Amino acid sequence: MSSYLAQRPKGGRFANVLRAGAAASAISGAGAMYLLHRINAIRHHPPAALRRLRGDASNPLFDLYPALADRIPWRPLASLPTPVEELPGPDGDVRLFVKRDDLSAPSYGGNKVRKLEHFLADAELSGSRTLITLGGIGSNHALATATHGQALGLDVDLVLYDQPMTPAVARNLGGFLAAGARLHVAHSIPRAFVTCGALFRRHAGEGKAPYFIMVGGTSRLGCIGHVSAAIELARQVADGLLPEPDRLFVPLGTCGTAAGLIAGLKIAGLRTRVVAVRVADAFPANRTTLRYLAQDVGDFLHRCDPAVPRIWIHPHDFDVVTHHYGEGYGVPTAAGERAIRWAEPRLSLDTTYSGKALAACLEQIATISGETTVLFWNTYNSAPIATPTDWAGLPAELGFALESHTLHARRHDA
Ligand SMILES: Cc1ncc(COP(=O)(O)O)c(C=O)c1O
């Protein structure tokens, strides 16, 4: 037998296919872990530069653990604390409150502002003048990035993938242009990542030091914003503004908001159970990612400052409700629309995120017996969205989709 044959792995062609498959999955798994590590790594900046940027401002997390302020980039953007209000309505022993994160900023509020307080600080300290991010064509994260980025004088590139056209999507498209963002259409999520990579290389080649923000603003740094939000809530409970909530309902998209809240509630010592209502595809909105992100941000904060309690996130610590997702991302559901009408005129909700989360909340409330405090975390901006004076920056395919939507709506109203 030749030495070549003697060294051939045993098992024939089938075994070779299996080995090749295992090798490919190990390589792609390692690649995914490496990317995650890169995306989640939080850069080191000199403490003096961090101090200069935040000025005299602080946040509930830094108030409790001041050492974190010298490690975590943060600049104030939001008007905090956001109010908590009691909503009249549910019968029986249930009290329903709402956390008005829709009011988190007068220019553009909602949940993304708390994430951007960290990203925009990191971008500035890294010397970046151009932000690149991605989202659906009606992405609230993209609009928040464009609005708050522009206010700081940054250029913003938004890479957009398809989602169903609704009135809210049409409004956000106008908002992107009013904020001066450059729009790039990529249709699918994988293509959007490829386009982000190409834009990043192009800007870097031109010496513009671009700054990439992950889809939905979800990464370790982004999650920290909602750890602080949970501590803000704990203060409001301590101040007697509401009883300690038994359940907290929040939409689950890229998981960053819910993960930060889960970790923050544990750090703050509240027993509130997060009920995350899935409103996006199972990838990325799933229990495993949610638990990973919550544990990861908790571990990071404890490593930075051992005064932060060590927390363990168990699979049974939170709930994920999936049946309000409906037919897809951005596709309205009847229950979501009913919930939106129920909350009007007090709250102005959307069909993609907050309407579905409130629908799940009202559904559960109807089954609860005994004294219970429920908190609905309103993540949807309620500030008016600017309309552009000029639609010239709208890519042709988006203009076409917008036009047929407007025509359809007019015919429907006629
Ligand atoms: C209004 C609103 N609510 C909730 C979410 C979900 O937040 P996350 O992506 O952090 O899970 C988003 C995300 O885009 C959003 O725009």
The ligand as a MOL file (V3000), in Angstrom:
LIG
                    3D

  0  0  0     0  0            999 V3000
M  V30 BEGIN CTAB
M  V30 COUNTS 16 16 0 0 0
M  V30 BEGIN ATOM
M  V30 1 C -40.0040 51.0910 18.9770 0
M  V30 2 C -39.0980 49.9350 19.2340 0
M  V30 3 N -39.3750 49.1220 20.2650 0
M  V30 4 C -38.6120 48.0480 20.5440 0
M  V30 5 C -37.5310 47.7270 19.7540 0
M  V30 6 C -36.7670 46.4880 20.0610 0
M  V30 7 O -35.5990 46.7940 20.7840 0
M  V30 8 P -34.3870 45.8020 20.6890 0
M  V30 9 O -33.9430 45.7830 19.2460 0
M  V30 10 O -33.3790 46.3740 21.6060 0
M  V30 11 O -34.8790 44.4630 21.1150 0
M  V30 12 C -37.1980 48.5450 18.6590 0
M  V30 13 C -36.0510 48.1770 17.8120 0
M  V30 14 O -35.8240 48.6110 16.7660 0
M  V30 15 C -38.0090 49.6720 18.3900 0
M  V30 16 O -37.7590 50.4760 17.3570 0
M  V30 END ATOM
M  V30 BEGIN BOND
M  V30 1 1 1 2
M  V30 2 1 2 3
M  V30 3 2 2 15
M  V30 4 2 3 4
M  V30 5 1 4 5
M  V30 6 1 5 6
M  V30 7 2 5 12
M  V30 8 1 6 7
M  V30 9 1 7 8
M  V30 10 2 8 9
M  V30 11 1 8 10
M  V30 12 1 8 11
M  V30 13 1 12 13
M  V30 14 1 12 15
M  V30 15 2 13 14
M  V30 16 1 15 16
M  V30 END BOND
M  V30 END CTAB
M  END
